[in-house]
Amino acid sequence: MKTRQSIVIERLQKAQNAHDLEAFLACFTPNFQGGQPAHLEKAVHGVEHVRKNWSAMFHDIPDFHSELLRSAVEGDTAWAEWHWLSTRRDGTPFGMRGVSSLGISADQIEWARLYMEPV
């Protein structure tokens, strides 16, 4: 049985792979808070900040592809292991792997911690 949290993760991945920025943004609450504990300077505050970051990603990495390797849900928190792979617009390879923990409320992501690193 799918949980609402796992459905949100599936919507997120589908929007990423379709490069559908509006569908991707619909996965987040307006006041979304995100961070990367290993990269504190990359904190994200609000869905408009998500728009800025991911519109650049989709532009700079036109064949962006997201693989969901595993996921788990506990209460309103979901964990997902990702592999992002592609080629940048300039022809150089792009690859990241890692996990994200996501706080999901009312079928949207309210907060996230990303532990993604280049591979």
N, C-alpha and C positions, 0 to 999 in steps of 0.2 A: 504494500500500500504506500502510495506516495504521500509525503507530508507537504504542507503548504510551503515549508522551507525548501524542500527539494524541488518543488515546482518553480520557485523563484530562481534557484540556481540554474535550472534548465532554461528558463526564459532568458537569463543573463547570458548563458553560453550561446543560445540560439541567436540573440541579438548581436553578440560579438562576431559570430561567424558570418552573419548576414551583413555586417558592417552597418547595421541599422541603429544610428545614434539615438533616435527618439525612443525606440523600443528599449534600448539599453538604459537610457535615462529614466524610463518609467519603472525600472527595477529599484530605484532609490527614492528615499524620502527627501523632501525639499531641504531638510536640515541635516542631511547625511554628514557623518564625521568619519574620516578614514585616515589611516596612518600606516607607516611602515617602520616598525620599531628599530630596524637596522639602518634606516634612512630617515631620521626625524625631520629633515628639511623637506620631505615630500608629503607632509600632512595635507589632507584635503578637507575643506570646510564648505559644505553645501553642494547641491546638485549642479549649480552653475560651474563650480570648480571641476566637477566630474566632466561636464560638457567640454570645458576647455582642454582638459587632459586627453580625453578619448577622441575628440575631433582631430587633435593633432596625431594621435596614434593611428587612427584610420586613414589619415592623409599620408603620413610618413611611411606606413606599413600597409600598402594597399591589399596585400593578400593575407592579412592577419588571420591566423587560425588558432582556435582555442580547443584543447582536448581536456575534458574532465576525466581524470584518472580514477579518483575515488571521492566519496563524500559521506558524511555522517551528520546526524542531527541529534541534538540534546536540548529539549525545551525550545526556546526561541533562538538558539545559537546553532549555526551550521558550520561545518568544516568542509573545505574542498581542496583537493590536490589538483593542480593545474600544470599543463605544459602548453606554453604559447610558442608557436613557431611560425616563421615567415621569412620574407626577404624585404629589406628596407627599399625604399624608392631608389636609393643610390646603388642597389645591387648587393649590398652587404647582408649577410645572414642575420636574422634576429631570432633569438631563442631565450625563453625564461621558463624556469620551473620553480615550483614552490607550493605553499599552502596559503589559504586565506581562512580566517575565522570571521563569520558574518553574524551580526545581530539582525534578526528579521522580525518585523512588526507590521501587522496589517498588510501582508503580502508585498512588502518592500524592504529593502536593506536600509537599516537605520545607522549602522556603524560597521566598520570592517578594519581588520588588521591583516596586512599583506606581508608575507614572508616569501617574496619572489626574488630570485637572483638569476643573472645571466648564465646561460650554458652554451 
